[in-house]
Amino acid sequence: EEGCLSCPGVTADVERPSQVVIKGMDRDGNDVKLEVEGALARIFQHECDHLHGKFFFDHLNPIKRQLVKARIRRT
């Protein structure tokens, strides 16, 4: 189950990989590679989605997505 602080109180079941590898740079421009799993992997994926203009409900099938969007409009 996943939600977002942008839509308080609204959640949905979102399937995500349980492990991810994140590559980036630190403040000094040095390459960084993180291999994370579990809740931290979900958090990284969720936040990377935001950087790409996506919300958790964008991973749902069209019917479930519409139901979640309707709940968001009501809040």
Sequence and secondary structure as in RCSB ss.txt:
>XXXX:A:sequence
EEGCLSCPGVTADVERPSQVVIKGMDRDGNDVKLEVEGALARIFQHECDHLHGKFFFDHLNPIKRQLVKARIRRT
>XXXX:A:secstr
 EEETTEEEEEE     SEEEEEEE TTS EEEEEEETHHHHHHHHHHHHHTT  GGGGS HHHHHHHHHHHHH 
